[in-house]
Amino acid sequence: MLYIFFGISLLLFSSCNTVKYVADNEHLLTKNTITVNDKKNVDDDINNYIIQRPNRLTLGIPVALNFYNWGDKDLETKYLKGIDTFSKKRDRPKEYKKFKYKFNHWKFKNGEAPVILDSSKTKLTANKLQDHFFNQGYFRAKVDYKETRKNNKLATVGYTVKTGKVFLLDSISKNIKSPVLDSIFELHKNETLIKTKEEYNDLNFANEADRITKLYRNSGIYHFTRGAIGYKADSAKNSYKVDVKLHIGDRIIERNDSIFTTQYTIQKISKVDVYTDYSFNKKEDPYTKTDSYNGINFHAHDELKYNSKLLSNSIFIEPNNIYRDEDKNLTRKHLRGLQNFKIANVKYEEIDSANLAAKIYLTPYKKYSFSANTELTHSNIKQLGVSGKISTLNRNTFKGAEILRFSVQGSFFNTSRDAGDNTGGFFNAFEFGGDVSLEIPRILFPAKTENLILKKMSPKTKISIGTSFQKNIGLDKQKFTGIIDYNWQASKKKKHRLELINAQFIRNLNTSSYFNIYQSEYNSLTSISDIISQTTTIPSNNFDSNGNIIPSTFIDYVTDATNGFQTTNLIEFNNVQNIEKRRNIITQDALVPVISYEYTYNNSKNYKDANFSFFRARIASSGVLSSALSTKTNANGQKEILGIPVAQYIKTDFEYKKFWGNSSDNVLAFRGLLGIAIPYGNSDEIPFSRSYFIGGANDLRAWKIYDIGPGSIQNGLEYNVGSLKILSSLEYRFKIINSVKGALFVDAGNIWDITKTDLIADEGKFNGIKSLNQIAVGTGFGIRYDFNFLVIRLDLGFKTYEPYQPDNLKWLSNYNFGNAVYNIGINYPF
């Protein structure tokens, strides 16, 4: 049925009459070509100058145009005139007619009207191409075009560009009227972007004007604007060389209907006033409270609610310093980043030609606020759910712009695994929790860090404690967490995070249901009992009233040395021991005190940027200090705190993402991930909650979460984990029609064991380069709907290479819809 649906859809959208709504005297534009110096252009920057473009293609098919042509314009017209044309049956209800009209209207609204060739736009495109190449230094470029109209109402346009020879910069001179400007320019002349013998390019002149403006406005020249900069280019007739002259005149002042000029001067800040409770309604009321710190004056109408010393950490405009745009922008950015002020404006008043007064107006948010929100949630484990959160917030808690937050949250969702509670209903699991956090806009540490982490880096300290508990999610964990976290922004692209402590106590509340949840382990015990029963009579207390194995009793029976199974049934004995070890690892309560450092590099300019890279590196160590402080050990020689073994391991994660695209509608995205976890000292294994898994909607999408690995093992366990993970994904994202997007993807990866545990067979251990042939590969496609604030997606993953299969079945043996994995997700997978 699914094949038929896709076949019909493809036929529908590929076979529509593309010229259905093209009039007899019109032509549908199907192609533009640009030829530059006898070579076909492949430069997107040049193609962007084309004003009239053909209808958008999706995988070579004009889906949006076909969608538009699917509509019936006659039906639209007749409906609006009130004529009943919707059915030959006159007893059709009005609701049906209205629905059919709205559905028809929806096709036109979401489709794309045919692009009709317009000669005026063709000519305008040619002019723009001419201007482009002229600005690139090809002053004698020529652009011609040819429109080809065909009898089938289709048309193409070809543009031919002959650039000629590019002009080079010859002499570069300047005429800067104000001496102070000339002096500053000379000090930084080596930074110029315009140099002799280089090709003429308008963009270089624009960038140089920006550089000069930034230079002056950060050197005390408060009144300087970019409009004061002018360039004059003079090209000799046959030399292909250009002489350029930079001109910056004196400052122009308009006053009392008069215009006059004066030389620019350097101005310094002689006074800084901060109005901490400014509001438009009270702007005329007197400020009765005043305080000063480091020459900065703080004012309030009735009460100074902010500590002057602490608030000054976010103010970079200081008395006796020269005017600098950077100081102004930093101050505004940091004050807004405190999340205490809804308005943070910086204004300057001129005292005289040499001095300025800075006035900072702050309008605080209400001290207390309450919020409640709900959202759809999704993760690899919690497939789809609804969550709600209630928060109360106390701003400026200790008069240093701190934020104290108390939150209670809960979630109901559908889990990807049967948790042993078949109560019915879509939402078969829930999670509730609460936490208290204090965010401090500075580094709170016994030693001074100001020289290492500068205040302009927006340093923050976050202290939080919280708890949560689950129902019908695995073993129903209860968690208690305490975190001291530092983060700072070293630059626009670089961010650091240091967790001084991230201590988590994990308690499993539903350990008695282990063999209900991990049904494969129970099935293994049943098989072992069948083998043993062939030679030995198993005591009846190992079975319940229905004749089913009682797991814990049977495990004790087999592993009891007095029963001799280590001799008579060694394989079964070892298998039962391994089952018990796995159960102990997974059900054991854990104390995980982590210290970690994380570095992030992201050169994305803004949320619309579709061409950027991202890198994240994290290293974490668990149990370093706590194990040293512990004085108690258990029977296994493990150090304990409050009777719980302290987990000790080192874990590193590296993630790289790269995006190529000129818009969010056409992006090629890549992700690479490497994770390594190594236990030491107190631990022989990585805690289950900190181990790596693979599969799921944000991972290796051709397999369900936990379904694959480690290595080439196929053991049927419900939860497969490892201590090494390699994953990479390549995804092409494209627009289908309006908010409907599509994707084609390839995922490759796997997990392995590197702890040398005897619980994992050799096929699951990483043995160097040769283990890379165990990397699984999944391919597929996805449909996404973009709501602007979130994206809902359906990704279909097909098993392409299965490392656990025999050699002749590894490739494409299960590449079909029957074995595909259907992933529902919220937002993009990476």
C-alpha positions in Angstrom: 0.0 0.0 0.0 2.8 2.4 0.9 4.5 1.7 -2.5 1.3 2.5 -4.3 0.9 5.8 -2.3 4.4 6.9 -3.2 4.0 5.8 -6.8 0.7 7.7 -7.3 2.2 10.8 -5.6 5.2 10.8 -7.8 3.1 10.3 -10.9 0.7 13.1 -9.8 3.4 15.7 -9.3 5.6 14.7 -12.2 2.9 14.4 -14.9 0.9 17.6 -14.3 0.5 19.9 -17.3 3.0 22.6 -16.4 1.5 25.2 -18.8 -2.1 24.6 -17.7 -2.4 28.3 -16.6 -0.1 29.8 -19.2 -2.0 31.9 -21.7 -1.6 31.5 -25.5 0.5 34.6 -25.8 2.7 33.8 -22.8 5.7 31.5 -22.2 6.7 29.6 -19.0 10.3 30.4 -18.1 12.1 27.0 -17.5 15.8 27.9 -17.5 18.3 30.7 -17.2 21.9 30.3 -18.2 24.8 32.7 -17.8 27.9 32.3 -19.9 31.0 34.3 -18.7 33.9 34.5 -21.2 32.6 31.4 -23.1 32.3 29.4 -19.9 29.0 28.4 -18.1 28.8 30.2 -14.8 28.7 28.2 -11.6 29.1 31.1 -9.2 26.0 31.5 -7.0 26.9 35.1 -6.3 26.4 35.9 -10.0 23.3 33.8 -10.3 21.8 35.8 -7.5 21.5 38.8 -9.8 18.9 37.0 -11.9 15.6 38.7 -11.2 13.2 36.3 -12.8 13.8 32.6 -12.0 12.0 29.5 -13.1 9.6 27.7 -10.8 11.5 25.9 -8.0 12.4 22.2 -8.7 12.4 19.5 -6.1 14.5 16.5 -7.2 14.0 17.8 -10.8 10.2 18.1 -10.5 8.4 21.4 -10.2 6.3 20.2 -7.3 5.1 23.6 -6.2 4.0 24.5 -9.7 2.2 21.2 -10.2 0.5 21.8 -6.9 -0.8 25.1 -8.1 -1.9 23.6 -11.4 -3.8 21.0 -9.4 -6.2 23.7 -8.5 -9.3 24.6 -10.5 -9.6 28.4 -11.3 -13.1 27.9 -12.8 -14.3 26.5 -9.6 -12.9 29.5 -7.7 -14.6 32.0 -10.0 -18.0 30.2 -10.0 -18.0 29.8 -6.3 -17.4 33.4 -5.7 -20.3 34.2 -8.1 -22.5 31.8 -6.1 -23.0 29.3 -8.9 -23.5 25.7 -7.7 -20.9 23.8 -9.7 -19.4 21.5 -7.1 -21.4 18.4 -8.0 -24.0 17.1 -10.3 -25.8 15.9 -7.2 -27.9 18.8 -6.0 -28.3 17.3 -2.6 -24.7 17.9 -1.6 -24.6 19.8 1.7 -23.2 23.4 1.8 -20.5 22.2 4.1 -19.1 19.9 1.4 -19.1 22.7 -1.1 -17.4 25.1 1.3 -14.8 22.5 2.1 -14.1 21.8 -1.5 -13.7 25.5 -2.2 -11.4 26.0 0.7 -9.3 23.0 -0.3 -9.1 24.3 -3.9 -8.1 27.7 -2.5 -5.5 26.0 -0.3 -3.9 24.5 -3.4 -3.4 27.9 -5.0 -2.2 29.5 -1.8 0.4 26.8 -1.1 1.4 26.2 -4.7 3.6 28.4 -6.9 2.1 30.2 -9.8 3.8 29.7 -13.2 6.7 32.1 -13.8 5.8 33.9 -17.1 8.7 35.3 -19.1 8.9 39.1 -18.7 11.3 40.8 -21.1 11.5 43.9 -18.9 12.9 41.7 -16.1 15.3 40.1 -18.5 16.7 43.5 -19.4 16.9 44.6 -15.8 18.9 41.4 -15.0 21.3 42.2 -17.8 21.8 45.7 -16.4 22.4 44.3 -12.9 25.0 41.9 -14.3 26.6 44.8 -16.1 26.8 46.7 -12.8 28.1 43.7 -10.9 31.1 43.2 -13.3 31.7 47.0 -13.4 32.0 46.9 -9.6 34.4 44.0 -9.8 36.8 46.2 -11.9 35.7 45.1 -15.4 34.8 48.6 -16.5 34.4 47.6 -20.1 32.3 44.5 -19.6 29.5 43.8 -22.1 26.3 41.8 -21.3 24.0 40.5 -24.0 20.9 38.3 -23.7 18.7 36.1 -25.8 15.2 34.9 -25.1 14.1 31.7 -26.8 10.4 31.1 -27.0 9.2 27.7 -28.0 5.9 26.5 -29.6 5.0 24.5 -26.4 4.7 27.7 -24.4 8.1 27.2 -22.8 11.0 29.6 -22.8 14.6 29.9 -21.8 16.9 32.9 -21.4 20.6 33.0 -22.0 22.9 35.8 -20.8 26.4 36.2 -22.4 29.0 38.2 -20.5 32.3 39.4 -22.0 34.2 40.9 -19.1 37.3 42.2 -20.9 40.4 42.9 -18.9 40.2 43.8 -15.2 41.5 47.2 -14.0 44.2 47.4 -11.3 44.8 49.9 -8.6 47.7 52.2 -9.4 48.2 55.2 -7.1 46.3 55.5 -3.8 46.3 59.0 -2.1 44.3 60.7 0.6 42.9 64.0 1.5 41.9 64.1 5.2 41.1 67.6 6.4 41.2 67.2 10.2 44.7 66.6 11.5 43.5 64.3 14.3 41.9 62.0 11.8 44.9 62.1 9.6 47.1 61.1 12.5 44.9 58.2 13.5 44.8 57.0 9.9 48.6 57.1 9.6 49.0 55.0 12.8 46.9 52.3 11.3 47.6 52.6 7.6 49.2 49.1 7.5 45.7 47.7 8.2 44.3 49.1 5.0 42.3 46.8 2.7 43.1 48.7 -0.4 46.5 48.2 -1.9 48.2 49.1 -5.1 48.5 46.5 -8.0 45.5 44.7 -6.7 42.3 44.3 -8.7 39.7 47.0 -8.4 36.7 45.8 -6.3 33.9 47.9 -4.9 33.5 45.5 -2.0 37.0 46.2 -0.8 36.2 49.9 -0.8 33.0 49.3 1.2 34.9 47.1 3.7 37.7 49.7 4.0 35.1 52.4 4.7 33.7 50.2 7.5 37.2 49.7 8.9 37.9 53.4 8.9 34.6 54.2 10.6 35.1 51.6 13.2 38.7 52.8 13.8 37.7 56.5 14.3 34.6 55.7 16.5 36.8 53.5 18.8 39.4 56.3 19.0 37.3 59.0 20.6 35.8 60.5 17.4 32.2 60.5 18.7 30.7 62.5 15.8 32.3 60.6 12.9 29.9 58.7 10.5 30.5 56.5 7.5 29.0 59.1 5.2 32.0 61.4 5.7 34.1 59.0 3.7 34.4 59.4 -0.1 36.5 57.8 -2.8 37.2 59.2 -6.3 38.5 56.7 -9.0 40.1 57.9 -12.1 40.9 55.4 -14.9 43.2 56.2 -17.8 41.6 55.5 -21.1 43.8 52.6 -22.3 46.0 51.7 -19.4 43.6 49.4 -17.4 44.9 51.2 -14.2 42.9 53.2 -11.7 44.1 56.1 -9.5 42.1 56.3 -6.2 41.8 59.2 -3.8 40.3 58.9 -0.3 38.6 62.1 0.8 37.4 62.8 4.4 36.2 66.4 5.0 35.7 68.3 8.2 32.6 67.7 10.4 29.5 69.4 9.0 27.2 71.0 11.6 23.7 72.3 11.1 22.6 74.8 13.7 19.8 77.5 13.7 19.3 77.1 9.9 23.0 77.6 9.4 25.6 75.0 8.1 29.2 75.3 8.9 32.2 73.0 9.3 34.7 72.3 12.0 37.5 69.9 12.6 36.9 66.6 14.3 38.3 66.3 17.8 38.9 63.4 20.3 36.3 63.4 23.1 36.5 61.7 26.4 33.9 60.5 28.9 33.9 62.9 31.8 30.8 61.7 33.6 28.8 58.4 33.8 25.3 58.3 35.3 23.3 55.2 35.6 19.5 55.5 36.3 18.6 52.1 37.7 14.8 52.4 37.8 14.0 54.6 34.8 10.5 54.6 33.4 8.9 57.0 30.9 6.0 57.8 33.3 8.4 58.9 36.0 11.1 60.5 33.9 10.4 64.0 35.4 10.4 62.7 39.0 13.5 63.5 41.0 16.2 60.8 41.7 16.6 61.0 45.5 19.0 58.1 46.0 22.6 58.2 44.7 25.7 56.1 45.1 29.1 56.1 43.4 31.7 53.4 42.5 34.8 53.9 40.5 33.6 57.3 39.3 30.2 55.9 38.1 27.1 57.5 39.6 24.1 55.3 40.3 20.7 56.9 40.8 17.2 55.7 41.9 13.9 57.4 42.6 13.3 55.9 46.0 15.7 53.0 46.7 18.9 51.8 45.2 18.1 48.1 44.7 21.3 47.1 42.9 24.7 46.9 44.5 26.8 49.6 42.7 30.0 47.6 42.8 28.4 44.5 41.3 26.4 46.3 38.7 29.5 48.1 37.6 30.9 44.8 36.3 28.5 45.1 33.4 29.4 48.7 32.6 32.4 49.3 30.3 32.0 53.0 29.9 34.4 54.6 32.4 35.1 58.2 33.3 38.3 59.8 31.8 38.4 57.2 29.0 37.9 58.3 25.4 34.7 57.6 23.6 34.5 54.1 22.1 31.7 52.4 20.3 33.0 49.0 21.6 32.4 50.2 25.2 28.9 51.3 24.5 28.0 48.1 22.7 29.5 45.9 25.4 27.7 47.8 28.1 24.4 47.4 26.4 24.9 43.8 25.6 26.0 42.8 29.1 23.2 44.8 30.9 20.6 43.1 28.7 22.3 39.7 29.3 21.7 40.1 33.0 18.0 39.4 32.3 17.1 41.9 35.0 16.3 44.9 32.6 13.8 45.0 29.9 15.3 48.3 28.6 19.0 49.2 28.7 19.7 52.3 26.7 23.0 54.3 26.5 22.9 57.9 25.5 25.6 60.6 25.3 25.3 64.3 25.8 28.0 66.7 24.6 29.4 68.9 27.4 31.9 70.7 25.2 34.1 69.9 22.2 36.3 67.7 24.4 33.9 66.1 26.8 30.9 63.8 26.8 28.5 62.7 29.5 27.2 59.1 29.3 23.7 58.4 30.6 22.6 54.8 31.0 18.8 54.2 31.4 17.7 50.9 32.9 14.1 49.8 33.2 14.0 46.7 35.5 11.6 43.7 35.0 9.3 43.0 37.9 11.2 41.4 40.7 9.0 38.3 40.9 7.5 36.5 37.9 5.6 33.3 37.3 5.5 31.3 34.1 3.8 28.1 33.0 4.4 26.5 29.6 3.8 23.3 27.8 5.6 21.8 24.8 5.9 18.8 22.7 9.0 16.8 23.6 11.1 14.2 21.8 14.3 12.3 22.4 15.8 9.0 21.4 14.3 7.3 24.4 11.1 9.4 25.0 9.7 9.1 21.5 6.9 11.6 21.7 5.4 13.4 24.7 3.9 16.4 26.3 5.7 18.3 29.0 4.7 21.1 31.3 6.7 23.4 33.5 5.8 25.9 36.2 8.5 28.3 37.3 8.8 31.2 39.7 11.7 33.6 39.4 13.2 36.1 41.8 15.4 38.7 40.1 18.2 40.6 41.8 18.0 38.2 44.8 21.1 39.5 46.6 21.3 43.0 44.9 23.8 41.8 42.4 21.5 41.0 39.5 21.3 37.3 40.5 18.4 35.2 39.4 16.9 32.6 41.8 14.6 30.2 40.0 12.3 27.5 41.3 10.8 25.1 38.8 8.5 22.1 38.9 8.1 20.1 35.7 6.3 17.0 34.5 6.1 15.0 31.3 3.8 12.3 29.8 5.1 10.4 26.8 5.1 7.3 24.8 8.3 5.3 25.4 10.1 3.4 22.7 10.2 0.2 24.8 7.7 -1.7 26.8 8.5 -0.9 30.4 6.6 -3.8 31.8 3.4 -1.9 32.5 0.8 -2.6 29.9 -1.9 -0.4 31.2 -2.9 0.8 27.7 -3.1 4.3 26.3 -0.7 6.2 24.2 1.1 8.0 27.0 2.4 5.0 29.0 5.0 6.7 31.1 5.6 9.9 33.0 8.4 11.8 34.8 8.2 14.5 37.4 10.8 16.7 39.1 11.8 20.0 40.6 14.9 22.1 40.9 16.2 25.3 42.5 18.9 27.3 40.7 20.8 30.5 41.4 22.5 32.3 38.5 25.2 34.8 39.3 26.5 37.1 36.6 30.2 36.7 37.7 32.6 33.9 38.7 32.0 32.9 42.3 35.2 31.3 43.3 37.6 31.5 46.3 40.5 32.7 44.2 40.5 35.8 42.0 39.7 35.0 38.3 39.4 38.5 36.9 42.7 38.5 35.1 42.0 35.1 33.5 38.3 35.5 32.7 37.7 39.1 31.8 34.4 40.7 32.7 33.7 41.4 29.0 33.4 37.6 28.5 30.0 37.6 30.3 31.1 35.2 33.1 28.4 33.4 34.9 28.1 31.0 37.8 25.1 28.7 38.2 24.4 26.7 41.3 21.5 24.2 41.2 20.0 21.3 43.0 17.2 19.1 41.8 15.4 15.8 41.9 13.2 13.8 39.5 11.5 10.4 39.4 10.2 8.3 36.6 7.4 5.8 36.1 7.4 3.2 33.3 10.8 4.3 32.0 13.1 1.4 32.3 13.8 0.8 35.9 12.1 4.0 37.0 15.1 6.0 38.1 15.0 8.6 40.9 17.8 11.2 40.6 19.2 13.8 42.9 21.5 16.3 41.3 23.8 19.1 42.5 25.7 21.3 40.1 28.2 24.2 40.3 28.7 25.5 36.8 30.8 28.3 35.3 30.5 29.5 31.7 32.0 32.4 29.8 32.0 33.7 26.2 35.6 34.3 25.2 34.6 35.7 21.8 31.6 35.7 19.5 32.6 32.3 18.3 34.2 30.6 21.4 32.5 29.6 24.6 33.8 27.8 27.6 32.1 25.8 30.3 33.5 24.4 33.5 31.5 22.1 35.8 33.3 22.3 39.1 30.9 19.6 40.3 28.0 17.8 38.7 27.1 15.2 41.3 24.3 12.8 40.6 22.8 10.1 42.8 20.8 7.6 40.7 18.5 5.2 42.4 16.6 2.5 40.6 13.0 2.2 42.0 11.8 -0.8 40.0 14.6 -3.3 40.1 12.1 -6.2 40.7 10.8 -5.7 37.2 14.2 -6.2 35.6 13.3 -9.5 33.8 10.0 -8.1 32.7 11.7 -5.1 31.1 14.7 -7.1 29.7 12.6 -9.9 28.3 15.6 -11.3 26.3 17.4 -12.0 29.5 14.4 -13.9 30.9 14.1 -15.8 27.6 17.8 -16.8 28.0 17.2 -18.1 31.5 14.3 -20.2 30.2 16.4 -21.7 27.4 19.2 -22.5 29.9 16.7 -24.2 32.2 15.5 -26.3 29.3 19.0 -27.5 28.7 19.8 -28.2 32.3 16.5 -30.1 32.8 17.6 -32.6 30.2 20.2 -34.0 32.6 19.1 -32.6 36.0 15.8 -32.4 37.9 15.4 -28.7 38.7 13.8 -28.2 42.2 10.2 -27.0 42.0 10.9 -23.8 44.0 12.6 -22.4 40.9 9.2 -22.2 39.1 6.0 -20.3 39.9 2.5 -21.8 39.9 2.3 -21.5 36.1 5.5 -23.3 35.6 7.6 -20.3 34.6 11.1 -19.7 35.8 11.6 -17.5 38.9 14.7 -15.6 37.7 16.4 -14.8 41.0 15.9 -18.2 42.5 17.1 -20.0 39.4 20.2 -17.8 39.2 21.1 -18.6 42.8 20.5 -22.3 42.0 22.7 -22.4 39.0 25.5 -20.3 40.5 25.5 -22.3 43.8 28.9 -24.1 43.7 27.5 -27.1 45.6 25.2 -28.0 42.6 28.2 -28.5 40.4 27.0 -26.8 37.2 30.5 -25.2 36.8 31.6 -28.7 36.0 28.6 -30.3 34.3 27.2 -27.3 32.4 30.1 -24.8 32.1 28.6 -22.8 29.2 25.2 -22.5 30.9 26.9 -21.6 34.2 28.9 -18.8 32.6 25.9 -17.5 30.7 23.9 -17.3 33.9 26.8 -15.5 35.6 26.9 -13.0 32.8 23.2 -12.4 33.0 23.5 -11.7 36.8 26.5 -9.4 36.2 24.5 -7.4 33.6 21.6 -7.2 36.0 23.8 -6.0 38.8 25.4 -3.3 36.6 22.1 -2.0 35.3 20.1 -2.2 38.6 22.9 -0.9 40.9 22.4 2.5 42.4 25.1 4.9 41.4 26.9 8.0 42.7 28.5 9.9 39.8 30.4 13.0 40.9 31.7 14.6 37.7 34.2 17.4 37.0 34.1 18.5 33.3 35.3 21.1 30.9 33.6 21.9 27.6 34.8 24.1 24.7 32.4 25.2 21.9 33.3 26.9 18.6 30.4 28.2 16.5 30.9 30.7 13.7 27.2 31.0 12.8 26.3 34.7 12.3 22.7 34.3 13.3 19.8 31.8 13.4 19.2 32.3 9.6 22.8 31.5 8.7 23.0 28.3 6.6 26.7 28.3 6.0 28.7 27.7 9.1 30.6 25.2 11.2 30.3 24.0 14.8 32.8 22.1 17.0 32.4 20.9 20.6 34.9 19.1 22.8 34.2 17.9 26.3 36.2 16.0 28.8 34.7 14.7 32.1 36.2 12.9 35.0 34.1 11.2 37.6 35.1 10.3 41.2 38.5 12.0 41.4 38.0 14.0 44.6 35.1 12.0 46.2 37.1 8.7 46.0 40.0 10.4 47.7 37.8 11.6 50.5 36.0 8.3 50.9 37.1 6.2 53.9 34.8 3.2 53.5 35.1 0.2 51.1 32.6 -2.6 50.4 33.2 -6.3 50.0 34.3 -5.8 46.5 37.0 -3.3 47.5 35.1 -0.3 46.1 35.1 3.0 47.9 31.7 4.1 49.0 29.9 7.3 50.1 26.7 6.7 52.0 26.8 3.1 51.1 26.9 3.8 47.4 30.0 2.9 45.2 31.6 6.0 43.7 31.8 5.7 39.9 35.2 6.5 38.5 35.8 7.0 34.8 37.1 9.5 32.2 34.9 10.4 29.3 35.6 12.5 26.2 33.3 13.6 23.5 34.1 15.4 20.2 31.4 16.7 17.8 31.8 18.5 14.5 29.0 19.9 12.4 29.3 21.7 9.0 26.5 23.3 7.0 26.7 24.4 3.4 23.8 26.5 1.9 22.7 29.8 0.8 19.4 29.6 2.7 17.5 27.3 5.1 15.6 25.9 2.1 18.7 24.3 0.5 21.3 23.0 3.0 23.8 20.2 3.0 24.6 19.2 6.6 27.3 17.0 8.0 27.9 15.7 11.6 30.7 13.7 13.0 30.9 12.4 16.6 33.5 10.5 18.6 33.0 9.5 22.2 35.3 7.5 24.5 34.7 6.4 28.1 37.3 4.6 30.2 36.7 3.3 33.7 39.5 3.2 36.3 40.2 2.8 40.0 36.9 2.1 41.7 35.0 1.0 38.6 35.4 -1.8 36.1 32.5 -0.7 33.9 31.0 2.6 32.9 27.7 3.3 34.8 24.8 2.3 32.5 23.4 5.8 32.5 26.7 7.2 31.2 27.4 4.5 28.6 27.0 5.2 24.9 24.1 3.8 22.8 23.3 4.2 19.2 20.1 4.4 17.1 16.9 6.5 17.3 15.5 9.6 15.6 18.5 11.8 16.2 21.2 9.2 15.7 21.5 6.1 13.4 18.0 6.4 12.1 17.7 3.0 10.3 17.8 1.3 13.8 15.7 1.9 16.9 17.4 3.1 20.0 19.7 0.5 21.6 18.9 -2.0 18.8 22.5 -2.3 17.4 25.9 -3.0 18.7 28.3 -3.3 20.2 30.3 -4.2 17.2 28.9 -7.0 15.1 27.0 -8.6 18.0 23.3 -9.3 17.5 22.3 -10.6 20.9 18.7 -9.5 21.0 19.2 -7.5 24.2 16.8 -4.6 24.7 19.5 -2.2 25.7 22.9 -2.4 24.0 25.6 0.0 25.3 29.3 0.5 24.8 32.2 2.7 25.9 33.3 3.9 22.4 31.0 5.5 19.9 31.6 6.7 16.3 28.8 8.4 14.3 28.6 10.4 11.2 25.6 11.8 9.2 25.3 13.6 5.9 21.9 15.1 5.2 20.6 17.2 2.3 17.6 19.4 3.3 15.5 21.0 0.7 12.2 22.8 0.3 9.2 21.0 -1.2 6.4 23.5 -1.0 6.1 26.4 1.4 6.5 25.0 5.0 6.9 21.4 3.8 10.5 20.4 3.6 12.3 17.3 2.6 15.6 15.5 3.4 17.8 12.7 2.1 20.3 11.3 4.5 23.1 8.8 5.2 24.0 7.8 8.7 26.9 5.6 9.7 28.2 4.5 13.1 28.4 1.9 15.8 29.4 1.4 19.4 32.1 -0.9 20.8 33.5 -2.0 24.2 37.0 -0.9 25.2 36.8 -1.8 28.9 37.9 -5.4 28.4 34.9 -6.7 30.3 34.1 -10.4 30.0 30.4 -9.5 29.5 31.0 -8.5 25.9 32.1 -11.1 23.3 35.1 -10.4 21.1 32.8 -9.3 18.2 31.7 -6.3 20.3 35.2 -5.1 21.3 37.1 -2.5 19.4 40.3 -3.9 17.9 41.7 -1.0 16.0 41.2 -0.1 12.3 39.9 -3.5 11.4 36.8 -2.9 13.6 35.7 0.0 11.4 34.2 -2.6 9.0 31.6 -3.0 11.7 30.2 0.5 11.1 26.6 0.2 10.2 25.1 2.3 7.4 21.6 3.6 7.1 20.1 5.7 4.4 16.7 7.3 4.0 14.5 10.3 3.4 12.4 12.6 5.6 9.4 14.9 5.5 9.4 17.9 7.7 6.9 20.7 8.5 8.4 24.0 9.6 6.2 26.0 12.1 9.0 28.6 12.3 9.2 28.0 16.1 9.7 24.3 15.7 10.0 21.6 13.1 8.0 18.3 13.2 9.6 15.6 11.1 9.1 12.0 9.9 12.3 10.3 8.9 12.3 6.8 7.3 15.6 5.0 7.8 16.5 1.9 5.7 19.1 -0.6 6.8 21.8 -0.4 4.1 24.8 -2.2 5.7 24.3 -4.5 8.6 27.6 -5.6 10.2 26.1 -8.4 12.2 24.8 -10.2 9.1 26.7 -12.9 7.2 29.1 -11.5 4.5 26.6 -12.2 1.7 23.8 -10.5 3.5 25.5 -7.4 4.9 24.5 -5.1 2.0 20.8 -4.2 1.3 19.4 -7.5 2.5 16.7 -5.7 4.5 16.5 -2.6 2.4 12.7 -2.3 2.2 9.7 -0.6 3.8 8.9 -3.6 5.9 12.2 -3.4 7.8 12.4 0.4 7.7 12.4 2.4 10.9 9.9 5.3 11.1 11.2 8.1 13.3 9.0 10.9 14.5 11.1 13.9 15.8 10.9 17.4 17.0 13.3 19.8 15.2 16.3 18.8 13.1 18.4 15.7 14.2 21.5 17.9 14.3 
